[in-house]
Amino acid sequence: MEEYKFNDLLGLSAEEMRDYKLHLAKYNGETQPLDVFARDFEEWKYWNEWRGKGTKDVFNRKFILGLIHDYHRTNKYIFGGIFEVKKRLEDYNETNVGYEVELSDKLKPLIGRLVIHFESYQGMRGRAFLLENYIDACSVSEIAEKCYEGIDFPGYDNVLLDFPTLEVLAHNEKTDWRVALENMKGVYLIADKNNGKKYVGSAYGEYGIWSRWCTYAGTAHGGNDQLVDLIEKEGFDYARKNFQLSLLEIWPMRTDDETIINRESHWKNVLLTRGEFGYNKN
């Protein structure tokens, strides 16, 4: 199969490339930029405006070409758009906003759809690079039909989500997840990776597990007393850093609610989630 280079789509001359910085957005120790992009484009735009206190002017050219690391796949990056640097801000130490940028129309329809294969060179450090030095190593892997909306549903037995992934799925109402989960009642587990505590919950409303989990995506606590206290004390980002969700049991929607409630109680006993080992109040 013939290999298509990224520049076959960009169509940039050698001279034009000197106006571009390549932004390879990767995990920063706290956040995956792919999750940021998929849940809030304005937040992703901020990643291209950010300049830390006392740091160099890394986006020192007219354009920023954003590629977002797809941490679910090896050597794959998702095209995040081209931003024109309209202004460089001198007073950025307090705000960490060093640039005013504007999204370019160039390749705009391919944002979130175009997947680039790029193998990072050993010793590559930082996030901003001269485009002309790396463009030949960037090839087109695929062009998806739709913008990236989150991971595909893996089957009920394999559901294991960190909180940022749940946010992405809920925000985009990803069809395969919504269809699978809104048609099922069930018992689920929230694990806190910071302290090992767990919360067992159940879903038996009109829209099943999907509706219940979307509530968590929006609130981080779902209205559960001890989780409410935790999030009020530690903040929403605590859930993003530490919460992990999984399914313990699934049941058809025709199952009576009492059965689901009894199974929830069973799992609370099994996992000792009442008291010091968990977040269940009763």
VEXVO-65089 format. One record per residue (C-alpha): residue in one letter; x, y, z. Coordinates in steps of 0.5 Angstrom, whole numbers, padded with zeros to 4 digits. Each point is the difference from the previous one (the first is absolute). Layout:
<rs>
<r><rest>A</rest><X>X</X><Y>Y</Y><Z>Z</Z></r>
...
</rs>
This chain:
<rs>
<r><rest>M</rest><X>0000</X><Y>0000</Y><Z>0000</Z></r>
<r><rest>E</rest><X>0003</X><Y>0007</Y><Z>-0002</Z></r>
<r><rest>E</rest><X>0002</X><Y>0004</Y><Z>0006</Z></r>
<r><rest>Y</rest><X>-0003</X><Y>0007</Y><Z>0001</Z></r>
<r><rest>K</rest><X>0004</X><Y>0005</Y><Z>0003</Z></r>
<r><rest>F</rest><X>-0003</X><Y>0005</Y><Z>0005</Z></r>
<r><rest>N</rest><X>0002</X><Y>0006</Y><Z>-0005</Z></r>
<r><rest>D</rest><X>-0004</X><Y>-0003</Y><Z>-0006</Z></r>
<r><rest>L</rest><X>-0006</X><Y>0003</Y><Z>0004</Z></r>
<r><rest>L</rest><X>0004</X><Y>0006</Y><Z>0003</Z></r>
<r><rest>G</rest><X>0003</X><Y>0002</Y><Z>-0007</Z></r>
<r><rest>L</rest><X>0005</X><Y>0004</Y><Z>0003</Z></r>
<r><rest>S</rest><X>0006</X><Y>0002</Y><Z>-0003</Z></r>
<r><rest>A</rest><X>0007</X><Y>0000</Y><Z>0003</Z></r>
<r><rest>E</rest><X>0000</X><Y>0008</Y><Z>0001</Z></r>
<r><rest>E</rest><X>-0007</X><Y>0000</Y><Z>0003</Z></r>
<r><rest>M</rest><X>0002</X><Y>-0006</Y><Z>0005</Z></r>
<r><rest>R</rest><X>0004</X><Y>0005</Y><Z>0003</Z></r>
<r><rest>D</rest><X>-0006</X><Y>0004</Y><Z>0003</Z></r>
<r><rest>Y</rest><X>-0002</X><Y>-0006</Y><Z>0004</Z></r>
<r><rest>K</rest><X>0001</X><Y>-0003</Y><Z>0007</Z></r>
<r><rest>L</rest><X>-0002</X><Y>-0008</Y><Z>0001</Z></r>
<r><rest>H</rest><X>-0004</X><Y>-0001</Y><Z>0006</Z></r>
<r><rest>L</rest><X>0001</X><Y>-0007</Y><Z>0002</Z></r>
<r><rest>A</rest><X>-0005</X><Y>0000</Y><Z>0006</Z></r>
<r><rest>K</rest><X>0001</X><Y>-0006</Y><Z>0005</Z></r>
<r><rest>Y</rest><X>-0001</X><Y>-0002</Y><Z>0007</Z></r>
<r><rest>N</rest><X>0002</X><Y>0006</Y><Z>0005</Z></r>
<r><rest>G</rest><X>0000</X><Y>-0004</Y><Z>0006</Z></r>
<r><rest>E</rest><X>-0007</X><Y>0001</Y><Z>0002</Z></r>
<r><rest>T</rest><X>-0004</X><Y>0001</Y><Z>-0006</Z></r>
<r><rest>Q</rest><X>-0001</X><Y>-0004</Y><Z>-0007</Z></r>
<r><rest>P</rest><X>-0001</X><Y>0006</Y><Z>-0005</Z></r>
<r><rest>L</rest><X>-0004</X><Y>-0005</Y><Z>-0004</Z></r>
<r><rest>D</rest><X>-0005</X><Y>0000</Y><Z>0005</Z></r>
<r><rest>V</rest><X>0000</X><Y>0007</Y><Z>0001</Z></r>
<r><rest>F</rest><X>-0001</X><Y>0001</Y><Z>-0008</Z></r>
<r><rest>A</rest><X>-0006</X><Y>-0005</Y><Z>0000</Z></r>
<r><rest>R</rest><X>-0003</X><Y>0003</Y><Z>0006</Z></r>
<r><rest>D</rest><X>0001</X><Y>0008</Y><Z>-0001</Z></r>
<r><rest>F</rest><X>0003</X><Y>0003</Y><Z>-0007</Z></r>
<r><rest>E</rest><X>0001</X><Y>0006</Y><Z>0004</Z></r>
<r><rest>E</rest><X>0004</X><Y>-0003</Y><Z>0005</Z></r>
<r><rest>W</rest><X>0004</X><Y>-0003</Y><Z>-0005</Z></r>
<r><rest>K</rest><X>0001</X><Y>0007</Y><Z>-0003</Z></r>
<r><rest>Y</rest><X>0003</X><Y>0002</Y><Z>0007</Z></r>
<r><rest>W</rest><X>0005</X><Y>-0006</Y><Z>-0001</Z></r>
<r><rest>N</rest><X>0003</X><Y>0004</Y><Z>-0006</Z></r>
<r><rest>E</rest><X>0000</X><Y>0007</Y><Z>0004</Z></r>
<r><rest>W</rest><X>0003</X><Y>-0003</Y><Z>0006</Z></r>
<r><rest>R</rest><X>0007</X><Y>0003</Y><Z>0002</Z></r>
<r><rest>G</rest><X>0003</X><Y>-0002</Y><Z>0007</Z></r>
<r><rest>K</rest><X>0003</X><Y>0005</Y><Z>0004</Z></r>
<r><rest>G</rest><X>0007</X><Y>0002</Y><Z>-0002</Z></r>
<r><rest>T</rest><X>0000</X><Y>-0005</Y><Z>-0006</Z></r>
<r><rest>K</rest><X>0002</X><Y>0002</Y><Z>-0007</Z></r>
<r><rest>D</rest><X>-0004</X><Y>0002</Y><Z>-0006</Z></r>
<r><rest>V</rest><X>-0001</X><Y>-0007</Y><Z>-0003</Z></r>
<r><rest>F</rest><X>-0005</X><Y>0002</Y><Z>-0005</Z></r>
<r><rest>N</rest><X>0004</X><Y>0006</Y><Z>-0003</Z></r>
<r><rest>R</rest><X>-0003</X><Y>-0001</Y><Z>-0007</Z></r>
<r><rest>K</rest><X>-0006</X><Y>0002</Y><Z>-0003</Z></r>
<r><rest>F</rest><X>-0004</X><Y>-0006</Y><Z>0000</Z></r>
<r><rest>I</rest><X>0000</X><Y>-0006</Y><Z>0005</Z></r>
<r><rest>L</rest><X>-0002</X><Y>-0007</Y><Z>-0003</Z></r>
<r><rest>G</rest><X>-0003</X><Y>-0004</Y><Z>0005</Z></r>
<r><rest>L</rest><X>0001</X><Y>-0008</Y><Z>0001</Z></r>
<r><rest>I</rest><X>-0004</X><Y>-0003</Y><Z>0006</Z></r>
<r><rest>H</rest><X>0003</X><Y>-0007</Y><Z>0002</Z></r>
<r><rest>D</rest><X>-0005</X><Y>-0006</Y><Z>0000</Z></r>
<r><rest>Y</rest><X>0003</X><Y>-0003</Y><Z>0006</Z></r>
<r><rest>H</rest><X>-0005</X><Y>-0006</Y><Z>-0002</Z></r>
<r><rest>R</rest><X>0005</X><Y>-0002</Y><Z>-0006</Z></r>
<r><rest>T</rest><X>0007</X><Y>0000</Y><Z>-0001</Z></r>
<r><rest>N</rest><X>0003</X><Y>0005</Y><Z>-0004</Z></r>
<r><rest>K</rest><X>-0007</X><Y>0004</Y><Z>-0002</Z></r>
<r><rest>Y</rest><X>-0001</X><Y>0007</Y><Z>0000</Z></r>
<r><rest>I</rest><X>-0007</X><Y>0003</Y><Z>-0001</Z></r>
<r><rest>F</rest><X>0000</X><Y>0007</Y><Z>-0004</Z></r>
<r><rest>G</rest><X>-0002</X><Y>0005</Y><Z>0005</Z></r>
<r><rest>G</rest><X>-0001</X><Y>0006</Y><Z>-0005</Z></r>
<r><rest>I</rest><X>0005</X><Y>0006</Y><Z>-0002</Z></r>
<r><rest>F</rest><X>0000</X><Y>0006</Y><Z>0004</Z></r>
<r><rest>E</rest><X>0003</X><Y>0007</Y><Z>-0002</Z></r>
<r><rest>V</rest><X>0003</X><Y>0004</Y><Z>0005</Z></r>
<r><rest>K</rest><X>-0003</X><Y>0007</Y><Z>0000</Z></r>
<r><rest>K</rest><X>0004</X><Y>0003</Y><Z>0006</Z></r>
<r><rest>R</rest><X>0005</X><Y>-0002</Y><Z>0005</Z></r>
<r><rest>L</rest><X>-0001</X><Y>0002</Y><Z>0007</Z></r>
<r><rest>E</rest><X>0005</X><Y>0003</Y><Z>0004</Z></r>
<r><rest>D</rest><X>-0004</X><Y>-0001</Y><Z>0007</Z></r>
<r><rest>Y</rest><X>-0001</X><Y>-0007</Y><Z>0000</Z></r>
<r><rest>N</rest><X>0004</X><Y>-0002</Y><Z>0007</Z></r>
<r><rest>E</rest><X>-0007</X><Y>0000</Y><Z>0004</Z></r>
<r><rest>T</rest><X>-0005</X><Y>-0002</Y><Z>-0005</Z></r>
<r><rest>N</rest><X>0005</X><Y>-0005</Y><Z>-0004</Z></r>
<r><rest>V</rest><X>-0003</X><Y>0002</Y><Z>-0006</Z></r>
<r><rest>G</rest><X>0005</X><Y>0002</Y><Z>-0005</Z></r>
<r><rest>Y</rest><X>-0003</X><Y>0001</Y><Z>-0007</Z></r>
<r><rest>E</rest><X>-0007</X><Y>0002</Y><Z>-0003</Z></r>
<r><rest>V</rest><X>-0001</X><Y>-0005</Y><Z>-0005</Z></r>
<r><rest>E</rest><X>-0006</X><Y>-0001</Y><Z>-0005</Z></r>
<r><rest>L</rest><X>-0002</X><Y>-0007</Y><Z>-0004</Z></r>
<r><rest>S</rest><X>0002</X><Y>0000</Y><Z>-0007</Z></r>
<r><rest>D</rest><X>-0005</X><Y>-0002</Y><Z>-0006</Z></r>
<r><rest>K</rest><X>0006</X><Y>-0004</Y><Z>-0003</Z></r>
<r><rest>L</rest><X>-0002</X><Y>-0008</Y><Z>0001</Z></r>
<r><rest>K</rest><X>-0005</X><Y>0002</Y><Z>0005</Z></r>
<r><rest>P</rest><X>-0005</X><Y>-0005</Y><Z>-0002</Z></r>
<r><rest>L</rest><X>0005</X><Y>-0006</Y><Z>0001</Z></r>
<r><rest>I</rest><X>0001</X><Y>0003</Y><Z>0008</Z></r>
<r><rest>G</rest><X>-0001</X><Y>-0007</Y><Z>0004</Z></r>
<r><rest>R</rest><X>-0001</X><Y>-0004</Y><Z>-0006</Z></r>
<r><rest>L</rest><X>0007</X><Y>0000</Y><Z>-0003</Z></r>
<r><rest>V</rest><X>0005</X><Y>-0005</Y><Z>0003</Z></r>
<r><rest>I</rest><X>0007</X><Y>0001</Y><Z>-0001</Z></r>
<r><rest>H</rest><X>0006</X><Y>-0006</Y><Z>0001</Z></r>
<r><rest>F</rest><X>0006</X><Y>0003</Y><Z>0003</Z></r>
<r><rest>E</rest><X>0006</X><Y>-0003</Y><Z>0004</Z></r>
<r><rest>S</rest><X>0003</X><Y>0004</Y><Z>0005</Z></r>
<r><rest>Y</rest><X>0007</X><Y>0001</Y><Z>0000</Z></r>
<r><rest>Q</rest><X>0004</X><Y>-0002</Y><Z>0005</Z></r>
<r><rest>G</rest><X>0002</X><Y>0006</Y><Z>0004</Z></r>
<r><rest>M</rest><X>-0006</X><Y>0004</Y><Z>-0002</Z></r>
<r><rest>R</rest><X>-0001</X><Y>0005</Y><Z>0006</Z></r>
<r><rest>G</rest><X>-0006</X><Y>0005</Y><Z>0001</Z></r>
<r><rest>R</rest><X>-0006</X><Y>0001</Y><Z>-0004</Z></r>
<r><rest>A</rest><X>0002</X><Y>0005</Y><Z>-0006</Z></r>
<r><rest>F</rest><X>0004</X><Y>-0001</Y><Z>-0006</Z></r>
<r><rest>L</rest><X>0002</X><Y>0002</Y><Z>-0006</Z></r>
<r><rest>L</rest><X>-0005</X><Y>-0003</Y><Z>-0005</Z></r>
<r><rest>E</rest><X>0005</X><Y>0000</Y><Z>-0006</Z></r>
<r><rest>N</rest><X>0005</X><Y>-0005</Y><Z>0004</Z></r>
<r><rest>Y</rest><X>-0006</X><Y>-0005</Y><Z>0001</Z></r>
<r><rest>I</rest><X>-0005</X><Y>0001</Y><Z>-0005</Z></r>
<r><rest>D</rest><X>0003</X><Y>-0006</Y><Z>-0004</Z></r>
<r><rest>A</rest><X>-0001</X><Y>-0005</Y><Z>0005</Z></r>
<r><rest>C</rest><X>-0007</X><Y>0002</Y><Z>0001</Z></r>
<r><rest>S</rest><X>-0005</X><Y>-0005</Y><Z>-0004</Z></r>
<r><rest>V</rest><X>-0007</X><Y>0000</Y><Z>-0001</Z></r>
<r><rest>S</rest><X>-0003</X><Y>-0007</Y><Z>0004</Z></r>
<r><rest>E</rest><X>-0007</X><Y>0002</Y><Z>-0001</Z></r>
<r><rest>I</rest><X>-0006</X><Y>0005</Y><Z>-0001</Z></r>
<r><rest>A</rest><X>-0006</X><Y>-0002</Y><Z>0004</Z></r>
<r><rest>E</rest><X>-0007</X><Y>0001</Y><Z>-0002</Z></r>
<r><rest>K</rest><X>-0001</X><Y>0004</Y><Z>0007</Z></r>
<r><rest>C</rest><X>0004</X><Y>0004</Y><Z>0005</Z></r>
<r><rest>Y</rest><X>0003</X><Y>-0004</Y><Z>0005</Z></r>
<r><rest>E</rest><X>-0006</X><Y>-0001</Y><Z>0006</Z></r>
<r><rest>G</rest><X>0004</X><Y>-0005</Y><Z>0004</Z></r>
<r><rest>I</rest><X>0002</X><Y>-0007</Y><Z>0001</Z></r>
<r><rest>D</rest><X>-0005</X><Y>-0005</Y><Z>-0003</Z></r>
<r><rest>F</rest><X>-0004</X><Y>-0004</Y><Z>0004</Z></r>
<r><rest>P</rest><X>0004</X><Y>-0007</Y><Z>0002</Z></r>
<r><rest>G</rest><X>-0006</X><Y>-0004</Y><Z>0002</Z></r>
<r><rest>Y</rest><X>-0003</X><Y>-0001</Y><Z>0007</Z></r>
<r><rest>D</rest><X>0005</X><Y>-0004</Y><Z>0003</Z></r>
<r><rest>N</rest><X>0006</X><Y>0005</Y><Z>-0002</Z></r>
<r><rest>V</rest><X>-0003</X><Y>0006</Y><Z>0003</Z></r>
<r><rest>L</rest><X>0005</X><Y>0004</Y><Z>0004</Z></r>
<r><rest>L</rest><X>0000</X><Y>0007</Y><Z>-0001</Z></r>
<r><rest>D</rest><X>0005</X><Y>0006</Y><Z>0003</Z></r>
<r><rest>F</rest><X>-0004</X><Y>0006</Y><Z>0002</Z></r>
<r><rest>P</rest><X>0002</X><Y>0004</Y><Z>-0006</Z></r>
<r><rest>T</rest><X>-0002</X><Y>-0005</Y><Z>-0005</Z></r>
<r><rest>L</rest><X>-0007</X><Y>0000</Y><Z>0003</Z></r>
<r><rest>E</rest><X>0000</X><Y>0007</Y><Z>-0001</Z></r>
<r><rest>V</rest><X>0002</X><Y>0000</Y><Z>-0007</Z></r>
<r><rest>L</rest><X>-0006</X><Y>-0006</Y><Z>-0001</Z></r>
<r><rest>A</rest><X>-0005</X><Y>0004</Y><Z>0003</Z></r>
<r><rest>H</rest><X>0002</X><Y>0007</Y><Z>-0003</Z></r>
<r><rest>N</rest><X>-0001</X><Y>-0003</Y><Z>-0007</Z></r>
<r><rest>E</rest><X>-0005</X><Y>-0005</Y><Z>0002</Z></r>
<r><rest>K</rest><X>0004</X><Y>-0005</Y><Z>-0004</Z></r>
<r><rest>T</rest><X>-0006</X><Y>-0005</Y><Z>-0003</Z></r>
<r><rest>D</rest><X>0003</X><Y>-0006</Y><Z>0001</Z></r>
<r><rest>W</rest><X>0001</X><Y>0001</Y><Z>0007</Z></r>
<r><rest>R</rest><X>-0007</X><Y>0003</Y><Z>0001</Z></r>
<r><rest>V</rest><X>-0004</X><Y>-0005</Y><Z>-0003</Z></r>
<r><rest>A</rest><X>0004</X><Y>-0006</Y><Z>0004</Z></r>
<r><rest>L</rest><X>-0001</X><Y>0004</Y><Z>0006</Z></r>
<r><rest>E</rest><X>-0007</X><Y>0003</Y><Z>0000</Z></r>
<r><rest>N</rest><X>-0003</X><Y>-0007</Y><Z>-0001</Z></r>
<r><rest>M</rest><X>0003</X><Y>-0003</Y><Z>0006</Z></r>
<r><rest>K</rest><X>-0001</X><Y>0000</Y><Z>0007</Z></r>
<r><rest>G</rest><X>0006</X><Y>-0002</Y><Z>0005</Z></r>
<r><rest>V</rest><X>0005</X><Y>0001</Y><Z>0005</Z></r>
<r><rest>Y</rest><X>0006</X><Y>0004</Y><Z>0000</Z></r>
<r><rest>L</rest><X>0006</X><Y>0001</Y><Z>0003</Z></r>
<r><rest>I</rest><X>0004</X><Y>0007</Y><Z>0001</Z></r>
<r><rest>A</rest><X>0007</X><Y>-0001</Y><Z>0003</Z></r>
<r><rest>D</rest><X>0005</X><Y>0005</Y><Z>0003</Z></r>
<r><rest>K</rest><X>0007</X><Y>-0001</Y><Z>-0003</Z></r>
<r><rest>N</rest><X>0002</X><Y>0005</Y><Z>0005</Z></r>
<r><rest>N</rest><X>-0002</X><Y>-0004</Y><Z>0007</Z></r>
<r><rest>G</rest><X>-0003</X><Y>-0006</Y><Z>-0003</Z></r>
<r><rest>K</rest><X>-0007</X><Y>0001</Y><Z>0003</Z></r>
<r><rest>K</rest><X>-0006</X><Y>-0002</Y><Z>-0004</Z></r>
<r><rest>Y</rest><X>-0007</X><Y>0002</Y><Z>-0002</Z></r>
<r><rest>V</rest><X>-0005</X><Y>-0005</Y><Z>-0002</Z></r>
<r><rest>G</rest><X>-0006</X><Y>0003</Y><Z>-0003</Z></r>
<r><rest>S</rest><X>-0006</X><Y>-0003</Y><Z>-0005</Z></r>
<r><rest>A</rest><X>-0004</X><Y>0003</Y><Z>-0006</Z></r>
<r><rest>Y</rest><X>-0007</X><Y>-0002</Y><Z>-0001</Z></r>
<r><rest>G</rest><X>-0003</X><Y>0007</Y><Z>-0003</Z></r>
<r><rest>E</rest><X>-0004</X><Y>0001</Y><Z>-0006</Z></r>
<r><rest>Y</rest><X>0007</X><Y>0000</Y><Z>-0004</Z></r>
<r><rest>G</rest><X>0004</X><Y>-0005</Y><Z>0004</Z></r>
<r><rest>I</rest><X>0007</X><Y>0001</Y><Z>0001</Z></r>
<r><rest>W</rest><X>0002</X><Y>0005</Y><Z>-0005</Z></r>
<r><rest>S</rest><X>-0005</X><Y>0005</Y><Z>0003</Z></r>
<r><rest>R</rest><X>0004</X><Y>-0001</Y><Z>0007</Z></r>
<r><rest>W</rest><X>0007</X><Y>0000</Y><Z>-0002</Z></r>
<r><rest>C</rest><X>-0002</X><Y>0006</Y><Z>-0004</Z></r>
<r><rest>T</rest><X>-0002</X><Y>0003</Y><Z>0007</Z></r>
<r><rest>Y</rest><X>0007</X><Y>-0001</Y><Z>0002</Z></r>
<r><rest>A</rest><X>0003</X><Y>0003</Y><Z>-0006</Z></r>
<r><rest>G</rest><X>-0003</X><Y>0006</Y><Z>0002</Z></r>
<r><rest>T</rest><X>0001</X><Y>0000</Y><Z>0007</Z></r>
<r><rest>A</rest><X>0005</X><Y>-0004</Y><Z>0002</Z></r>
<r><rest>H</rest><X>-0004</X><Y>-0003</Y><Z>0006</Z></r>
<r><rest>G</rest><X>-0007</X><Y>-0002</Y><Z>-0003</Z></r>
<r><rest>G</rest><X>-0003</X><Y>0003</Y><Z>0006</Z></r>
<r><rest>N</rest><X>0003</X><Y>-0006</Y><Z>0005</Z></r>
<r><rest>D</rest><X>0001</X><Y>0003</Y><Z>0007</Z></r>
<r><rest>Q</rest><X>0007</X><Y>-0002</Y><Z>0001</Z></r>
<r><rest>L</rest><X>0002</X><Y>0002</Y><Z>-0007</Z></r>
<r><rest>V</rest><X>-0003</X><Y>0007</Y><Z>0001</Z></r>
<r><rest>D</rest><X>0004</X><Y>0001</Y><Z>0006</Z></r>
<r><rest>L</rest><X>0006</X><Y>-0002</Y><Z>-0004</Z></r>
<r><rest>I</rest><X>-0001</X><Y>0004</Y><Z>-0006</Z></r>
<r><rest>E</rest><X>-0002</X><Y>0006</Y><Z>0004</Z></r>
<r><rest>K</rest><X>0007</X><Y>-0001</Y><Z>0004</Z></r>
<r><rest>E</rest><X>0005</X><Y>-0002</Y><Z>-0005</Z></r>
<r><rest>G</rest><X>-0003</X><Y>0003</Y><Z>-0007</Z></r>
<r><rest>F</rest><X>-0003</X><Y>-0003</Y><Z>-0006</Z></r>
<r><rest>D</rest><X>0007</X><Y>-0001</Y><Z>-0003</Z></r>
<r><rest>Y</rest><X>0001</X><Y>-0005</Y><Z>0006</Z></r>
<r><rest>A</rest><X>-0005</X><Y>-0005</Y><Z>-0004</Z></r>
<r><rest>R</rest><X>0004</X><Y>0002</Y><Z>-0007</Z></r>
<r><rest>K</rest><X>0006</X><Y>-0003</Y><Z>0004</Z></r>
<r><rest>N</rest><X>-0002</X><Y>-0006</Y><Z>0004</Z></r>
<r><rest>F</rest><X>-0007</X><Y>-0002</Y><Z>-0002</Z></r>
<r><rest>Q</rest><X>-0001</X><Y>-0007</Y><Z>-0004</Z></r>
<r><rest>L</rest><X>-0006</X><Y>-0003</Y><Z>-0002</Z></r>
<r><rest>S</rest><X>-0002</X><Y>-0007</Y><Z>-0002</Z></r>
<r><rest>L</rest><X>-0006</X><Y>-0005</Y><Z>0000</Z></r>
<r><rest>L</rest><X>-0002</X><Y>-0005</Y><Z>0005</Z></r>
<r><rest>E</rest><X>-0006</X><Y>-0003</Y><Z>-0003</Z></r>
<r><rest>I</rest><X>-0005</X><Y>0002</Y><Z>-0005</Z></r>
<r><rest>W</rest><X>-0007</X><Y>-0002</Y><Z>-0001</Z></r>
<r><rest>P</rest><X>-0006</X><Y>0001</Y><Z>-0005</Z></r>
<r><rest>M</rest><X>-0004</X><Y>0006</Y><Z>0001</Z></r>
<r><rest>R</rest><X>-0006</X><Y>-0004</Y><Z>0001</Z></r>
<r><rest>T</rest><X>0003</X><Y>-0003</Y><Z>0006</Z></r>
<r><rest>D</rest><X>-0004</X><Y>0003</Y><Z>0007</Z></r>
<r><rest>D</rest><X>0004</X><Y>0005</Y><Z>0004</Z></r>
<r><rest>E</rest><X>0000</X><Y>-0004</Y><Z>0006</Z></r>
<r><rest>T</rest><X>0004</X><Y>-0005</Y><Z>-0003</Z></r>
<r><rest>I</rest><X>0006</X><Y>0006</Y><Z>-0002</Z></r>
<r><rest>I</rest><X>-0001</X><Y>0003</Y><Z>0007</Z></r>
<r><rest>N</rest><X>0002</X><Y>-0007</Y><Z>0003</Z></r>
<r><rest>R</rest><X>0005</X><Y>-0002</Y><Z>-0004</Z></r>
<r><rest>E</rest><X>0003</X><Y>0007</Y><Z>0001</Z></r>
<r><rest>S</rest><X>0000</X><Y>-0001</Y><Z>0008</Z></r>
<r><rest>H</rest><X>0003</X><Y>-0007</Y><Z>-0002</Z></r>
<r><rest>W</rest><X>0006</X><Y>0003</Y><Z>-0003</Z></r>
<r><rest>K</rest><X>0001</X><Y>0005</Y><Z>0006</Z></r>
<r><rest>N</rest><X>0001</X><Y>-0005</Y><Z>0004</Z></r>
<r><rest>V</rest><X>0005</X><Y>-0004</Y><Z>-0004</Z></r>
<r><rest>L</rest><X>0004</X><Y>0006</Y><Z>-0001</Z></r>
<r><rest>L</rest><X>-0001</X><Y>0003</Y><Z>0007</Z></r>
<r><rest>T</rest><X>-0002</X><Y>0007</Y><Z>-0003</Z></r>
<r><rest>R</rest><X>-0004</X><Y>0002</Y><Z>0006</Z></r>
<r><rest>G</rest><X>0005</X><Y>0003</Y><Z>0006</Z></r>
<r><rest>E</rest><X>0007</X><Y>0001</Y><Z>0000</Z></r>
<r><rest>F</rest><X>0002</X><Y>-0004</Y><Z>-0007</Z></r>
<r><rest>G</rest><X>-0005</X><Y>0004</Y><Z>-0004</Z></r>
<r><rest>Y</rest><X>-0005</X><Y>0006</Y><Z>-0002</Z></r>
<r><rest>N</rest><X>-0007</X><Y>-0003</Y><Z>0001</Z></r>
<r><rest>K</rest><X>-0004</X><Y>0003</Y><Z>0006</Z></r>
<r><rest>N</rest><X>-0005</X><Y>-0006</Y><Z>0000</Z></r>
</rs>
